[in-house]
Amino acid sequence: MPTLKVAHLRQQGIDLVIAPLNSDFGHKTRQDQEEIISEIHVRSGSAGLAGTVVPVWDNGGGQMAFIAPNNWHPFFRSLALSAVWANVSREISW
């Protein structure tokens, strides 16, 4: 069964499930992206991981792209993709 590696963090009292995805995620339609986010949310919940799911991916040029609530944009803009990978601590079944 395939797995997805995620970083499960608690920042400012909020649980986050940060999912590093392939760069092609950024080329999918918004609807497809939302379906993938929803699926990660369901599967992470089944694995006992609570929190807001935030997909991140390499946007080229050393930039990390993400989909997160607006109030989390400053936090995610301050992160590098390497920092996310350094915090990967869990796997969820896919």
PyMOL Python script that loads the backbone (N, CA, C, O; Angstrom):
from pymol import cmd

cmd.read_pdbstr("""\
ATOM      1  N   MET A   1       0.844  -1.176   0.000  1.00  0.00           N
ATOM      2  CA  MET A   1       0.000   0.000   0.000  1.00  0.00           C
ATOM      3  C   MET A   1       0.892   1.243   0.000  1.00  0.00           C
ATOM      4  O   MET A   1       1.789   1.352   0.835  1.00  0.00           O
ATOM      5  N   PRO A   2       0.660   2.173  -0.917  1.00  0.00           N
ATOM      6  CA  PRO A   2       1.470   3.396  -0.960  1.00  0.00           C
ATOM      7  C   PRO A   2       1.281   4.240   0.305  1.00  0.00           C
ATOM      8  O   PRO A   2       0.241   4.188   0.962  1.00  0.00           O
ATOM      9  N   THR A   3       2.309   5.009   0.619  1.00  0.00           N
ATOM     10  CA  THR A   3       2.251   5.896   1.775  1.00  0.00           C
ATOM     11  C   THR A   3       2.648   7.310   1.361  1.00  0.00           C
ATOM     12  O   THR A   3       3.298   7.521   0.337  1.00  0.00           O
ATOM     13  N   LEU A   4       2.242   8.257   2.176  1.00  0.00           N
ATOM     14  CA  LEU A   4       2.596   9.658   1.978  1.00  0.00           C
ATOM     15  C   LEU A   4       3.281  10.126   3.251  1.00  0.00           C
ATOM     16  O   LEU A   4       2.730   9.992   4.344  1.00  0.00           O
ATOM     17  N   LYS A   5       4.470  10.668   3.113  1.00  0.00           N
ATOM     18  CA  LYS A   5       5.195  11.196   4.261  1.00  0.00           C
ATOM     19  C   LYS A   5       4.688  12.600   4.561  1.00  0.00           C
ATOM     20  O   LYS A   5       4.495  13.411   3.654  1.00  0.00           O
ATOM     21  N   VAL A   6       4.473  12.879   5.851  1.00  0.00           N
ATOM     22  CA  VAL A   6       3.974  14.184   6.263  1.00  0.00           C
ATOM     23  C   VAL A   6       4.731  14.666   7.499  1.00  0.00           C
ATOM     24  O   VAL A   6       5.320  13.880   8.241  1.00  0.00           O
ATOM     25  N   ALA A   7       4.694  15.964   7.689  1.00  0.00           N
ATOM     26  CA  ALA A   7       5.204  16.581   8.911  1.00  0.00           C
ATOM     27  C   ALA A   7       3.994  16.955   9.753  1.00  0.00           C
ATOM     28  O   ALA A   7       3.126  17.700   9.297  1.00  0.00           O
ATOM     29  N   HIS A   8       3.929  16.447  10.974  1.00  0.00           N
ATOM     30  CA  HIS A   8       2.828  16.775  11.877  1.00  0.00           C
ATOM     31  C   HIS A   8       3.387  17.718  12.935  1.00  0.00           C
ATOM     32  O   HIS A   8       4.144  17.308  13.815  1.00  0.00           O
ATOM     33  N   LEU A   9       3.004  18.980  12.833  1.00  0.00           N
ATOM     34  CA  LEU A   9       3.558  20.021  13.707  1.00  0.00           C
ATOM     35  C   LEU A   9       2.464  20.699  14.512  1.00  0.00           C
ATOM     36  O   LEU A   9       1.294  20.710  14.129  1.00  0.00           O
ATOM     37  N   ARG A  10       2.874  21.258  15.625  1.00  0.00           N
ATOM     38  CA  ARG A  10       1.983  22.115  16.417  1.00  0.00           C
ATOM     39  C   ARG A  10       2.643  23.479  16.467  1.00  0.00           C
ATOM     40  O   ARG A  10       3.708  23.639  17.063  1.00  0.00           O
ATOM     41  N   GLN A  11       2.013  24.458  15.841  1.00  0.00           N
ATOM     42  CA  GLN A  11       2.531  25.827  15.804  1.00  0.00           C
ATOM     43  C   GLN A  11       1.457  26.766  16.349  1.00  0.00           C
ATOM     44  O   GLN A  11       0.298  26.701  15.938  1.00  0.00           O
ATOM     45  N   GLN A  12       1.845  27.625  17.261  1.00  0.00           N
ATOM     46  CA  GLN A  12       0.930  28.616  17.829  1.00  0.00           C
ATOM     47  C   GLN A  12      -0.350  27.949  18.353  1.00  0.00           C
ATOM     48  O   GLN A  12      -1.441  28.511  18.248  1.00  0.00           O
ATOM     49  N   GLY A  13      -0.200  26.748  18.916  1.00  0.00           N
ATOM     50  CA  GLY A  13      -1.330  26.026  19.489  1.00  0.00           C
ATOM     51  C   GLY A  13      -2.221  25.335  18.472  1.00  0.00           C
ATOM     52  O   GLY A  13      -3.287  24.836  18.830  1.00  0.00           O
ATOM     53  N   ILE A  14      -1.812  25.296  17.221  1.00  0.00           N
ATOM     54  CA  ILE A  14      -2.609  24.698  16.144  1.00  0.00           C
ATOM     55  C   ILE A  14      -1.843  23.523  15.554  1.00  0.00           C
ATOM     56  O   ILE A  14      -0.645  23.618  15.292  1.00  0.00           O
ATOM     57  N   ASP A  15      -2.552  22.407  15.348  1.00  0.00           N
ATOM     58  CA  ASP A  15      -1.956  21.249  14.688  1.00  0.00           C
ATOM     59  C   ASP A  15      -1.995  21.432  13.180  1.00  0.00           C
ATOM     60  O   ASP A  15      -3.002  21.858  12.615  1.00  0.00           O
ATOM     61  N   LEU A  16      -0.881  21.101  12.541  1.00  0.00           N
ATOM     62  CA  LEU A  16      -0.763  21.178  11.086  1.00  0.00           C
ATOM     63  C   LEU A  16      -0.255  19.844  10.558  1.00  0.00           C
ATOM     64  O   LEU A  16       0.652  19.240  11.130  1.00  0.00           O
ATOM     65  N   VAL A  17      -0.847  19.398   9.468  1.00  0.00           N
ATOM     66  CA  VAL A  17      -0.364  18.230   8.745  1.00  0.00           C
ATOM     67  C   VAL A  17       0.174  18.767   7.423  1.00  0.00           C
ATOM     68  O   VAL A  17      -0.588  19.096   6.515  1.00  0.00           O
ATOM     69  N   ILE A  18       1.489  18.849   7.331  1.00  0.00           N
ATOM     70  CA  ILE A  18       2.125  19.435   6.149  1.00  0.00           C
ATOM     71  C   ILE A  18       2.551  18.288   5.241  1.00  0.00           C
ATOM     72  O   ILE A  18       3.325  17.415   5.635  1.00  0.00           O
ATOM     73  N   ALA A  19       2.029  18.309   4.019  1.00  0.00           N
ATOM     74  CA  ALA A  19       2.243  17.213   3.082  1.00  0.00           C
ATOM     75  C   ALA A  19       3.078  17.678   1.891  1.00  0.00           C
ATOM     76  O   ALA A  19       2.561  18.358   1.005  1.00  0.00           O
ATOM     77  N   PRO A  20       4.365  17.320   1.859  1.00  0.00           N
ATOM     78  CA  PRO A  20       5.167  17.641   0.679  1.00  0.00           C
ATOM     79  C   PRO A  20       4.726  16.768  -0.498  1.00  0.00           C
ATOM     80  O   PRO A  20       4.724  15.540  -0.408  1.00  0.00           O
ATOM     81  N   LEU A  21       4.359  17.410  -1.584  1.00  0.00           N
ATOM     82  CA  LEU A  21       3.863  16.703  -2.768  1.00  0.00           C
ATOM     83  C   LEU A  21       4.768  16.964  -3.960  1.00  0.00           C
ATOM     84  O   LEU A  21       5.605  17.866  -3.930  1.00  0.00           O
ATOM     85  N   ASN A  22       4.597  16.177  -5.000  1.00  0.00           N
ATOM     86  CA  ASN A  22       5.351  16.379  -6.240  1.00  0.00           C
ATOM     87  C   ASN A  22       5.011  17.730  -6.841  1.00  0.00           C
ATOM     88  O   ASN A  22       3.915  18.252  -6.638  1.00  0.00           O
ATOM     89  N   SER A  23       5.947  18.288  -7.575  1.00  0.00           N
ATOM     90  CA  SER A  23       5.735  19.620  -8.162  1.00  0.00           C
ATOM     91  C   SER A  23       4.565  19.664  -9.133  1.00  0.00           C
ATOM     92  O   SER A  23       4.012  20.737  -9.371  1.00  0.00           O
ATOM     93  N   ASP A  24       4.174  18.525  -9.700  1.00  0.00           N
ATOM     94  CA  ASP A  24       3.035  18.528 -10.627  1.00  0.00           C
ATOM     95  C   ASP A  24       1.719  18.869  -9.931  1.00  0.00           C
ATOM     96  O   ASP A  24       0.730  19.181 -10.594  1.00  0.00           O
ATOM     97  N   PHE A  25       1.700  18.812  -8.586  1.00  0.00           N
ATOM     98  CA  PHE A  25       0.497  19.218  -7.846  1.00  0.00           C
ATOM     99  C   PHE A  25       0.112  20.657  -8.193  1.00  0.00           C
ATOM    100  O   PHE A  25      -1.072  20.985  -8.268  1.00  0.00           O
ATOM    101  N   GLY A  26       1.103  21.503  -8.400  1.00  0.00           N
ATOM    102  CA  GLY A  26       0.849  22.907  -8.717  1.00  0.00           C
ATOM    103  C   GLY A  26       0.227  23.123 -10.081  1.00  0.00           C
ATOM    104  O   GLY A  26      -0.283  24.208 -10.359  1.00  0.00           O
ATOM    105  N   HIS A  27       0.257  22.108 -10.945  1.00  0.00           N
ATOM    106  CA  HIS A  27      -0.311  22.225 -12.286  1.00  0.00           C
ATOM    107  C   HIS A  27      -1.705  21.618 -12.386  1.00  0.00           C
ATOM    108  O   HIS A  27      -2.328  21.662 -13.447  1.00  0.00           O
ATOM    109  N   LYS A  28      -2.189  21.060 -11.302  1.00  0.00           N
ATOM    110  CA  LYS A  28      -3.533  20.468 -11.295  1.00  0.00           C
ATOM    111  C   LYS A  28      -4.576  21.568 -11.170  1.00  0.00           C
ATOM    112  O   LYS A  28      -4.267  22.683 -10.750  1.00  0.00           O
ATOM    113  N   THR A  29      -5.810  21.247 -11.537  1.00  0.00           N
ATOM    114  CA  THR A  29      -6.900  22.210 -11.383  1.00  0.00           C
ATOM    115  C   THR A  29      -7.165  22.421  -9.894  1.00  0.00           C
ATOM    116  O   THR A  29      -6.826  21.575  -9.067  1.00  0.00           O
ATOM    117  N   ARG A  30      -7.761  23.535  -9.572  1.00  0.00           N
ATOM    118  CA  ARG A  30      -8.081  23.827  -8.170  1.00  0.00           C
ATOM    119  C   ARG A  30      -8.987  22.736  -7.598  1.00  0.00           C
ATOM    120  O   ARG A  30      -8.831  22.345  -6.441  1.00  0.00           O
ATOM    121  N   GLN A  31      -9.923  22.247  -8.393  1.00  0.00           N
ATOM    122  CA  GLN A  31     -10.825  21.185  -7.947  1.00  0.00           C
ATOM    123  C   GLN A  31     -10.037  19.911  -7.634  1.00  0.00           C
ATOM    124  O   GLN A  31     -10.265  19.281  -6.601  1.00  0.00           O
ATOM    125  N   ASP A  32      -9.117  19.532  -8.514  1.00  0.00           N
ATOM    126  CA  ASP A  32      -8.293  18.352  -8.270  1.00  0.00           C
ATOM    127  C   ASP A  32      -7.445  18.536  -7.010  1.00  0.00           C
ATOM    128  O   ASP A  32      -7.300  17.608  -6.215  1.00  0.00           O
ATOM    129  N   GLN A  33      -6.888  19.730  -6.833  1.00  0.00           N
ATOM    130  CA  GLN A  33      -6.100  20.007  -5.632  1.00  0.00           C
ATOM    131  C   GLN A  33      -6.951  19.860  -4.371  1.00  0.00           C
ATOM    132  O   GLN A  33      -6.516  19.259  -3.389  1.00  0.00           O
ATOM    133  N   GLU A  34      -8.155  20.406  -4.402  1.00  0.00           N
ATOM    134  CA  GLU A  34      -9.050  20.323  -3.244  1.00  0.00           C
ATOM    135  C   GLU A  34      -9.426  18.875  -2.935  1.00  0.00           C
ATOM    136  O   GLU A  34      -9.542  18.500  -1.769  1.00  0.00           O
ATOM    137  N   GLU A  35      -9.616  18.064  -3.971  1.00  0.00           N
ATOM    138  CA  GLU A  35      -9.931  16.646  -3.758  1.00  0.00           C
ATOM    139  C   GLU A  35      -8.759  15.925  -3.102  1.00  0.00           C
ATOM    140  O   GLU A  35      -8.956  15.089  -2.221  1.00  0.00           O
ATOM    141  N   ILE A  36      -7.545  16.244  -3.528  1.00  0.00           N
ATOM    142  CA  ILE A  36      -6.360  15.625  -2.941  1.00  0.00           C
ATOM    143  C   ILE A  36      -6.201  16.064  -1.485  1.00  0.00           C
ATOM    144  O   ILE A  36      -5.902  15.242  -0.618  1.00  0.00           O
ATOM    145  N   ILE A  37      -6.399  17.344  -1.216  1.00  0.00           N
ATOM    146  CA  ILE A  37      -6.318  17.857   0.154  1.00  0.00           C
ATOM    147  C   ILE A  37      -7.341  17.158   1.036  1.00  0.00           C
ATOM    148  O   ILE A  37      -7.032  16.763   2.161  1.00  0.00           O
ATOM    149  N   SER A  38      -8.553  17.006   0.531  1.00  0.00           N
ATOM    150  CA  SER A  38      -9.604  16.325   1.284  1.00  0.00           C
ATOM    151  C   SER A  38      -9.226  14.877   1.578  1.00  0.00           C
ATOM    152  O   SER A  38      -9.443  14.391   2.688  1.00  0.00           O
ATOM    153  N   GLU A  39      -8.666  14.193   0.598  1.00  0.00           N
ATOM    154  CA  GLU A  39      -8.246  12.803   0.784  1.00  0.00           C
ATOM    155  C   GLU A  39      -7.126  12.710   1.822  1.00  0.00           C
ATOM    156  O   GLU A  39      -7.130  11.802   2.653  1.00  0.00           O
ATOM    157  N   ILE A  40      -6.176  13.632   1.783  1.00  0.00           N
ATOM    158  CA  ILE A  40      -5.102  13.634   2.782  1.00  0.00           C
ATOM    159  C   ILE A  40      -5.689  13.874   4.172  1.00  0.00           C
ATOM    160  O   ILE A  40      -5.256  13.259   5.146  1.00  0.00           O
ATOM    161  N   HIS A  41      -6.668  14.763   4.261  1.00  0.00           N
ATOM    162  CA  HIS A  41      -7.321  15.053   5.545  1.00  0.00           C
ATOM    163  C   HIS A  41      -7.976  13.790   6.111  1.00  0.00           C
ATOM    164  O   HIS A  41      -7.804  13.475   7.289  1.00  0.00           O
ATOM    165  N   VAL A  42      -8.717  13.075   5.280  1.00  0.00           N
ATOM    166  CA  VAL A  42      -9.395  11.858   5.727  1.00  0.00           C
ATOM    167  C   VAL A  42      -8.380  10.813   6.165  1.00  0.00           C
ATOM    168  O   VAL A  42      -8.520  10.210   7.229  1.00  0.00           O
ATOM    169  N   ARG A  43      -7.362  10.601   5.346  1.00  0.00           N
ATOM    170  CA  ARG A  43      -6.373   9.554   5.649  1.00  0.00           C
ATOM    171  C   ARG A  43      -5.497   9.924   6.846  1.00  0.00           C
ATOM    172  O   ARG A  43      -5.107   9.048   7.618  1.00  0.00           O
ATOM    173  N   SER A  44      -5.186  11.202   7.006  1.00  0.00           N
ATOM    174  CA  SER A  44      -4.397  11.596   8.169  1.00  0.00           C
ATOM    175  C   SER A  44      -5.229  11.450   9.443  1.00  0.00           C
ATOM    176  O   SER A  44      -4.704  11.064  10.488  1.00  0.00           O
ATOM    177  N   GLY A  45      -6.520  11.757   9.359  1.00  0.00           N
ATOM    178  CA  GLY A  45      -7.399  11.547  10.506  1.00  0.00           C
ATOM    179  C   GLY A  45      -7.481  10.081  10.892  1.00  0.00           C
ATOM    180  O   GLY A  45      -7.479   9.743  12.075  1.00  0.00           O
ATOM    181  N   SER A  46      -7.552   9.210   9.890  1.00  0.00           N
ATOM    182  CA  SER A  46      -7.581   7.763  10.147  1.00  0.00           C
ATOM    183  C   SER A  46      -6.284   7.287  10.788  1.00  0.00           C
ATOM    184  O   SER A  46      -6.273   6.288  11.508  1.00  0.00           O
ATOM    185  N   ALA A  47      -5.196   7.997  10.531  1.00  0.00           N
ATOM    186  CA  ALA A  47      -3.894   7.645  11.117  1.00  0.00           C
ATOM    187  C   ALA A  47      -3.693   8.309  12.483  1.00  0.00           C
ATOM    188  O   ALA A  47      -2.627   8.185  13.088  1.00  0.00           O
ATOM    189  N   GLY A  48      -4.720   9.012  12.963  1.00  0.00           N
ATOM    190  CA  GLY A  48      -4.631   9.645  14.271  1.00  0.00           C
ATOM    191  C   GLY A  48      -3.974  11.008  14.275  1.00  0.00           C
ATOM    192  O   GLY A  48      -3.586  11.510  15.330  1.00  0.00           O
ATOM    193  N   LEU A  49      -3.845  11.620  13.090  1.00  0.00           N
ATOM    194  CA  LEU A  49      -3.225  12.940  12.991  1.00  0.00           C
ATOM    195  C   LEU A  49      -4.306  13.997  12.809  1.00  0.00           C
ATOM    196  O   LEU A  49      -5.007  14.016  11.797  1.00  0.00           O
ATOM    197  N   ALA A  50      -4.432  14.866  13.787  1.00  0.00           N
ATOM    198  CA  ALA A  50      -5.392  15.957  13.691  1.00  0.00           C
ATOM    199  C   ALA A  50      -4.694  17.175  13.117  1.00  0.00           C
ATOM    200  O   ALA A  50      -3.474  17.307  13.215  1.00  0.00           O
ATOM    201  N   GLY A  51      -5.471  18.058  12.521  1.00  0.00           N
ATOM    202  CA  GLY A  51      -4.907  19.332  12.102  1.00  0.00           C
ATOM    203  C   GLY A  51      -5.287  19.747  10.709  1.00  0.00           C
ATOM    204  O   GLY A  51      -5.873  18.984   9.942  1.00  0.00           O
ATOM    205  N   THR A  52      -4.939  20.968  10.404  1.00  0.00           N
ATOM    206  CA  THR A  52      -5.160  21.540   9.084  1.00  0.00           C
ATOM    207  C   THR A  52      -4.155  20.946   8.121  1.00  0.00           C
ATOM    208  O   THR A  52      -2.953  20.955   8.388  1.00  0.00           O
ATOM    209  N   VAL A  53      -4.640  20.428   6.997  1.00  0.00           N
ATOM    210  CA  VAL A  53      -3.756  19.862   5.985  1.00  0.00           C
ATOM    211  C   VAL A  53      -3.258  20.989   5.088  1.00  0.00           C
ATOM    212  O   VAL A  53      -4.044  21.765   4.544  1.00  0.00           O
ATOM    213  N   VAL A  54      -1.941  21.063   4.946  1.00  0.00           N
ATOM    214  CA  VAL A  54      -1.321  22.067   4.091  1.00  0.00           C
ATOM    215  C   VAL A  54      -0.388  21.355   3.110  1.00  0.00           C
ATOM    216  O   VAL A  54       0.677  20.877   3.499  1.00  0.00           O
ATOM    217  N   PRO A  55      -0.791  21.286   1.834  1.00  0.00           N
ATOM    218  CA  PRO A  55       0.120  20.720   0.846  1.00  0.00           C
ATOM    219  C   PRO A  55       1.198  21.737   0.490  1.00  0.00           C
ATOM    220  O   PRO A  55       0.925  22.932   0.378  1.00  0.00           O
ATOM    221  N   VAL A  56       2.416  21.253   0.314  1.00  0.00           N
ATOM    222  CA  VAL A  56       3.529  22.101  -0.126  1.00  0.00           C
ATOM    223  C   VAL A  56       4.227  21.381  -1.269  1.00  0.00           C
ATOM    224  O   VAL A  56       4.207  20.152  -1.344  1.00  0.00           O
ATOM    225  N   TRP A  57       4.846  22.152  -2.159  1.00  0.00           N
ATOM    226  CA  TRP A  57       5.555  21.555  -3.288  1.00  0.00           C
ATOM    227  C   TRP A  57       6.590  22.522  -3.818  1.00  0.00           C
ATOM    228  O   TRP A  57       6.537  23.725  -3.564  1.00  0.00           O
ATOM    229  N   ASP A  58       7.531  21.967  -4.559  1.00  0.00           N
ATOM    230  CA  ASP A  58       8.586  22.763  -5.176  1.00  0.00           C
ATOM    231  C   ASP A  58       7.980  23.520  -6.350  1.00  0.00           C
ATOM    232  O   ASP A  58       7.462  22.923  -7.294  1.00  0.00           O
ATOM    233  N   ASN A  59       8.056  24.826  -6.274  1.00  0.00           N
ATOM    234  CA  ASN A  59       7.472  25.673  -7.305  1.00  0.00           C
ATOM    235  C   ASN A  59       8.538  26.153  -8.296  1.00  0.00           C
ATOM    236  O   ASN A  59       8.275  27.025  -9.124  1.00  0.00           O
ATOM    237  N   GLY A  60       9.725  25.584  -8.204  1.00  0.00           N
ATOM    238  CA  GLY A  60      10.817  25.970  -9.088  1.00  0.00           C
ATOM    239  C   GLY A  60      11.567  27.176  -8.551  1.00  0.00           C
ATOM    240  O   GLY A  60      11.035  27.948  -7.753  1.00  0.00           O
ATOM    241  N   GLY A  61      12.780  27.326  -8.987  1.00  0.00           N
ATOM    242  CA  GLY A  61      13.581  28.472  -8.580  1.00  0.00           C
ATOM    243  C   GLY A  61      13.842  28.544  -7.090  1.00  0.00           C
ATOM    244  O   GLY A  61      14.085  29.622  -6.548  1.00  0.00           O
ATOM    245  N   GLY A  62      13.793  27.392  -6.422  1.00  0.00           N
ATOM    246  CA  GLY A  62      14.039  27.374  -4.985  1.00  0.00           C
ATOM    247  C   GLY A  62      12.866  27.854  -4.145  1.00  0.00           C
ATOM    248  O   GLY A  62      13.004  28.058  -2.939  1.00  0.00           O
ATOM    249  N   GLN A  63      11.714  28.036  -4.776  1.00  0.00           N
ATOM    250  CA  GLN A  63      10.537  28.526  -4.064  1.00  0.00           C
ATOM    251  C   GLN A  63       9.602  27.376  -3.681  1.00  0.00           C
ATOM    252  O   GLN A  63       9.381  26.457  -4.469  1.00  0.00           O
ATOM    253  N   MET A  64       9.070  27.436  -2.487  1.00  0.00           N
ATOM    254  CA  MET A  64       8.080  26.473  -2.040  1.00  0.00           C
ATOM    255  C   MET A  64       6.702  27.093  -2.212  1.00  0.00           C
ATOM    256  O   MET A  64       6.457  28.210  -1.757  1.00  0.00           O
ATOM    257  N   ALA A  65       5.807  26.370  -2.866  1.00  0.00           N
ATOM    258  CA  ALA A  65       4.415  26.793  -2.981  1.00  0.00           C
ATOM    259  C   ALA A  65       3.604  26.021  -1.940  1.00  0.00           C
ATOM    260  O   ALA A  65       4.023  24.960  -1.478  1.00  0.00           O
ATOM    261  N   PHE A  66       2.457  26.555  -1.582  1.00  0.00           N
ATOM    262  CA  PHE A  66       1.622  25.922  -0.563  1.00  0.00           C
ATOM    263  C   PHE A  66       0.183  26.390  -0.727  1.00  0.00           C
ATOM    264  O   PHE A  66      -0.086  27.412  -1.358  1.00  0.00           O
ATOM    265  N   ILE A  67      -0.725  25.631  -0.152  1.00  0.00           N
ATOM    266  CA  ILE A  67      -2.122  26.046  -0.030  1.00  0.00           C
ATOM    267  C   ILE A  67      -2.439  25.983   1.458  1.00  0.00           C
ATOM    268  O   ILE A  67      -2.475  24.907   2.056  1.00  0.00           O
ATOM    269  N   ALA A  68      -2.665  27.144   2.041  1.00  0.00           N
ATOM    270  CA  ALA A  68      -2.907  27.234   3.480  1.00  0.00           C
ATOM    271  C   ALA A  68      -3.894  28.376   3.736  1.00  0.00           C
ATOM    272  O   ALA A  68      -4.044  29.270   2.904  1.00  0.00           O
ATOM    273  N   PRO A  69      -4.562  28.342   4.888  1.00  0.00           N
ATOM    274  CA  PRO A  69      -5.411  29.481   5.258  1.00  0.00           C
ATOM    275  C   PRO A  69      -4.581  30.768   5.258  1.00  0.00           C
ATOM    276  O   PRO A  69      -3.395  30.749   5.587  1.00  0.00           O
ATOM    277  N   ASN A  70      -5.209  31.873   4.891  1.00  0.00           N
ATOM    278  CA  ASN A  70      -4.508  33.158   4.760  1.00  0.00           C
ATOM    279  C   ASN A  70      -3.703  33.532   5.997  1.00  0.00           C
ATOM    280  O   ASN A  70      -2.604  34.073   5.875  1.00  0.00           O
ATOM    281  N   ASN A  71      -4.229  33.253   7.180  1.00  0.00           N
ATOM    282  CA  ASN A  71      -3.513  33.646   8.393  1.00  0.00           C
ATOM    283  C   ASN A  71      -2.211  32.851   8.583  1.00  0.00           C
ATOM    284  O   ASN A  71      -1.390  33.225   9.421  1.00  0.00           O
ATOM    285  N   TRP A  72      -2.008  31.775   7.833  1.00  0.00           N
ATOM    286  CA  TRP A  72      -0.792  30.979   7.925  1.00  0.00           C
ATOM    287  C   TRP A  72       0.216  31.321   6.839  1.00  0.00           C
ATOM    288  O   TRP A  72       1.320  30.778   6.842  1.00  0.00           O
ATOM    289  N   HIS A  73      -0.131  32.208   5.906  1.00  0.00           N
ATOM    290  CA  HIS A  73       0.782  32.537   4.807  1.00  0.00           C
ATOM    291  C   HIS A  73       2.133  33.065   5.287  1.00  0.00           C
ATOM    292  O   HIS A  73       3.157  32.631   4.759  1.00  0.00           O
ATOM    293  N   PRO A  74       2.191  33.977   6.259  1.00  0.00           N
ATOM    294  CA  PRO A  74       3.518  34.443   6.701  1.00  0.00           C
ATOM    295  C   PRO A  74       4.391  33.297   7.225  1.00  0.00           C
ATOM    296  O   PRO A  74       5.591  33.259   6.953  1.00  0.00           O
ATOM    297  N   PHE A  75       3.801  32.378   7.965  1.00  0.00           N
ATOM    298  CA  PHE A  75       4.561  31.235   8.486  1.00  0.00           C
ATOM    299  C   PHE A  75       5.115  30.396   7.342  1.00  0.00           C
ATOM    300  O   PHE A  75       6.299  30.058   7.344  1.00  0.00           O
ATOM    301  N   PHE A  76       4.281  30.056   6.371  1.00  0.00           N
ATOM    302  CA  PHE A  76       4.732  29.190   5.282  1.00  0.00           C
ATOM    303  C   PHE A  76       5.675  29.913   4.328  1.00  0.00           C
ATOM    304  O   PHE A  76       6.535  29.274   3.721  1.00  0.00           O
ATOM    305  N   ARG A  77       5.540  31.212   4.182  1.00  0.00           N
ATOM    306  CA  ARG A  77       6.497  31.959   3.352  1.00  0.00           C
ATOM    307  C   ARG A  77       7.888  31.951   3.979  1.00  0.00           C
ATOM    308  O   ARG A  77       8.894  32.090   3.284  1.00  0.00           O
ATOM    309  N   SER A  78       7.932  31.787   5.298  1.00  0.00           N
ATOM    310  CA  SER A  78       9.228  31.798   5.987  1.00  0.00           C
ATOM    311  C   SER A  78       9.912  30.431   5.961  1.00  0.00           C
ATOM    312  O   SER A  78      11.071  30.319   6.363  1.00  0.00           O
ATOM    313  N   LEU A  79       9.220  29.397   5.499  1.00  0.00           N
ATOM    314  CA  LEU A  79       9.778  28.043   5.472  1.00  0.00           C
ATOM    315  C   LEU A  79      10.402  27.711   4.126  1.00  0.00           C
ATOM    316  O   LEU A  79       9.958  28.179   3.078  1.00  0.00           O
ATOM    317  N   ALA A  80      11.427  26.903   4.184  1.00  0.00           N
ATOM    318  CA  ALA A  80      11.993  26.315   2.970  1.00  0.00           C
ATOM    319  C   ALA A  80      11.501  24.874   2.896  1.00  0.00           C
ATOM    320  O   ALA A  80      11.210  24.252   3.918  1.00  0.00           O
ATOM    321  N   LEU A  81      11.414  24.361   1.697  1.00  0.00           N
ATOM    322  CA  LEU A  81      10.986  22.982   1.522  1.00  0.00           C
ATOM    323  C   LEU A  81      11.906  22.023   2.273  1.00  0.00           C
ATOM    324  O   LEU A  81      11.448  21.003   2.788  1.00  0.00           O
ATOM    325  N   SER A  82      13.177  22.337   2.338  1.00  0.00           N
ATOM    326  CA  SER A  82      14.116  21.483   3.082  1.00  0.00           C
ATOM    327  C   SER A  82      13.761  21.424   4.567  1.00  0.00           C
ATOM    328  O   SER A  82      13.951  20.391   5.208  1.00  0.00           O
ATOM    329  N   ALA A  83      13.247  22.524   5.115  1.00  0.00           N
ATOM    330  CA  ALA A  83      12.840  22.542   6.524  1.00  0.00           C
ATOM    331  C   ALA A  83      11.617  21.654   6.734  1.00  0.00           C
ATOM    332  O   ALA A  83      11.497  20.985   7.760  1.00  0.00           O
ATOM    333  N   VAL A  84      10.714  21.651   5.761  1.00  0.00           N
ATOM    334  CA  VAL A  84       9.552  20.772   5.864  1.00  0.00           C
ATOM    335  C   VAL A  84      10.017  19.323   5.867  1.00  0.00           C
ATOM    336  O   VAL A  84       9.612  18.534   6.721  1.00  0.00           O
ATOM    337  N   TRP A  85      10.881  18.971   4.894  1.00  0.00           N
ATOM    338  CA  TRP A  85      11.371  17.584   4.829  1.00  0.00           C
ATOM    339  C   TRP A  85      12.107  17.198   6.100  1.00  0.00           C
ATOM    340  O   TRP A  85      12.040  16.043   6.521  1.00  0.00           O
ATOM    341  N   ALA A  86      12.803  18.130   6.716  1.00  0.00           N
ATOM    342  CA  ALA A  86      13.524  17.836   7.956  1.00  0.00           C
ATOM    343  C   ALA A  86      12.566  17.511   9.102  1.00  0.00           C
ATOM    344  O   ALA A  86      12.955  16.862  10.074  1.00  0.00           O
ATOM    345  N   ASN A  87      11.316  17.961   8.990  1.00  0.00           N
ATOM    346  CA  ASN A  87      10.325  17.718  10.035  1.00  0.00           C
ATOM    347  C   ASN A  87       9.354  16.599   9.706  1.00  0.00           C
ATOM    348  O   ASN A  87       8.421  16.349  10.469  1.00  0.00           O
ATOM    349  N   VAL A  88       9.557  15.923   8.584  1.00  0.00           N
ATOM    350  CA  VAL A  88       8.697  14.785   8.250  1.00  0.00           C
ATOM    351  C   VAL A  88       8.878  13.732   9.328  1.00  0.00           C
ATOM    352  O   VAL A  88       9.992  13.287   9.603  1.00  0.00           O
ATOM    353  N   SER A  89       7.764  13.341   9.933  1.00  0.00           N
ATOM    354  CA  SER A  89       7.855  12.430  11.061  1.00  0.00           C
ATOM    355  C   SER A  89       6.855  11.279  10.981  1.00  0.00           C
ATOM    356  O   SER A  89       6.918  10.350  11.787  1.00  0.00           O
ATOM    357  N   ARG A  90       5.955  11.329  10.040  1.00  0.00           N
ATOM    358  CA  ARG A  90       4.899  10.311   9.974  1.00  0.00           C
ATOM    359  C   ARG A  90       4.642   9.919   8.537  1.00  0.00           C
ATOM    360  O   ARG A  90       4.996  10.640   7.604  1.00  0.00           O
ATOM    361  N   GLU A  91       4.022   8.764   8.373  1.00  0.00           N
ATOM    362  CA  GLU A  91       3.557   8.304   7.083  1.00  0.00           C
ATOM    363  C   GLU A  91       2.084   7.957   7.210  1.00  0.00           C
ATOM    364  O   GLU A  91       1.648   7.399   8.217  1.00  0.00           O
ATOM    365  N   ILE A  92       1.331   8.291   6.186  1.00  0.00           N
ATOM    366  CA  ILE A  92      -0.073   7.890   6.155  1.00  0.00           C
ATOM    367  C   ILE A  92      -0.277   6.972   4.961  1.00  0.00           C
ATOM    368  O   ILE A  92       0.341   7.154   3.912  1.00  0.00           O
ATOM    369  N   SER A  93      -1.141   5.994   5.128  1.00  0.00           N
ATOM    370  CA  SER A  93      -1.435   5.063   4.040  1.00  0.00           C
ATOM    371  C   SER A  93      -2.267   5.746   2.988  1.00  0.00           C
ATOM    372  O   SER A  93      -3.168   6.531   3.287  1.00  0.00           O
ATOM    373  N   TRP A  94      -1.950   5.435   1.755  1.00  0.00           N
ATOM    374  CA  TRP A  94      -2.635   6.083   0.640  1.00  0.00           C
ATOM    375  C   TRP A  94      -3.445   5.097  -0.122  1.00  0.00           C
ATOM    376  O   TRP A  94      -4.096   5.459  -1.102  1.00  0.00           O
TER     377      TRP A  94
END
""", "prot")
cmd.dss("prot")
cmd.show_as("cartoon", "prot")
cmd.util.cbc("prot")
cmd.orient("prot")
